[in-house]
Amino acid sequence: MGYGIEQSSGSIIILDMELQTVANNLTLHTQEVVGLDLIHDNNILASGSRDNTLAFWNMNDFSLVYY
């Protein structure tokens, strides 16, 4: 699984590299995402945005863990 950023909207695009398809589109941030980091054995994605928000996403089901 890979990931990319749609900078203009603040969305985080999760890509399935094997299938070469979009696996999910994480939408929470209202401005440009400026930082991403995979933590806890790649199970949690941390994202930070210019809108001064920090979010943690469960990479198993793409749910929002903490905002």
C-alpha distance (Angstrom), angle and dihedral (degrees) to the residues before:
residue distance angle dihedral
M1 . . .
G2 3.78 . .
Y3 3.77 134.3 .
G4 3.77 140.4 -143.7
I5 3.79 137.5 -175.6
E6 3.79 128.9 -121.7
Q7 3.78 94.5 -151.5
S8 3.78 101.2 -169.2
S9 3.80 95.3 56.7
G10 3.79 102.8 29.9
S11 3.81 92.8 -118.5
I12 3.79 122.4 143.1
I13 3.79 112.4 -141.7
I14 3.83 114.6 -152.0
L15 3.80 111.9 -155.3
D16 3.78 129.0 -159.9
M17 3.79 99.4 -140.5
E18 3.81 94.1 -167.5
L19 3.80 94.3 53.7
Q20 3.83 93.4 30.2
T21 3.79 91.1 -133.7
V22 3.79 137.4 118.0
A23 3.81 107.8 -92.4
N24 3.80 96.0 -174.4
N25 3.78 144.4 -18.6
L26 3.81 112.9 -136.6
T27 3.79 110.0 -153.5
L28 3.78 122.0 -176.7
H29 3.77 108.8 101.9
T30 3.79 117.2 86.6
Q31 3.81 96.0 -159.0
E32 3.79 138.0 37.0
V33 3.81 116.4 -46.0
V34 3.80 106.9 -126.4
G35 3.81 102.7 177.0
L36 3.79 139.8 34.0
D37 3.80 129.3 176.1
L38 3.80 132.4 171.9
I39 3.81 112.1 -139.8
H40 3.83 139.0 171.8
D41 3.82 96.5 42.1
N42 3.83 91.0 -41.0
N43 3.81 91.8 -61.4
I44 3.82 95.6 113.7
L45 3.81 127.1 50.9
A46 3.80 115.2 -157.5
S47 3.80 115.9 -157.7
G48 3.77 131.0 -173.9
S49 3.78 128.1 -168.6
R50 3.80 141.9 -166.4
D51 3.82 86.2 -112.4
N52 3.85 86.1 74.5
T53 3.80 94.4 -110.3
L54 3.78 128.6 130.8
A55 3.80 120.5 -162.6
F56 3.78 135.9 -176.2
W57 3.81 118.6 -151.1
N58 3.82 128.9 -164.0
M59 3.81 104.8 -127.3
N60 3.80 92.9 -158.9
D61 3.80 95.8 64.7
F62 3.86 100.8 4.0
S63 3.79 92.1 -120.6
L64 3.79 122.6 150.0
V65 3.81 108.3 -104.8
Y66 3.81 100.4 -179.4
Y67 3.79 136.3 -1.4
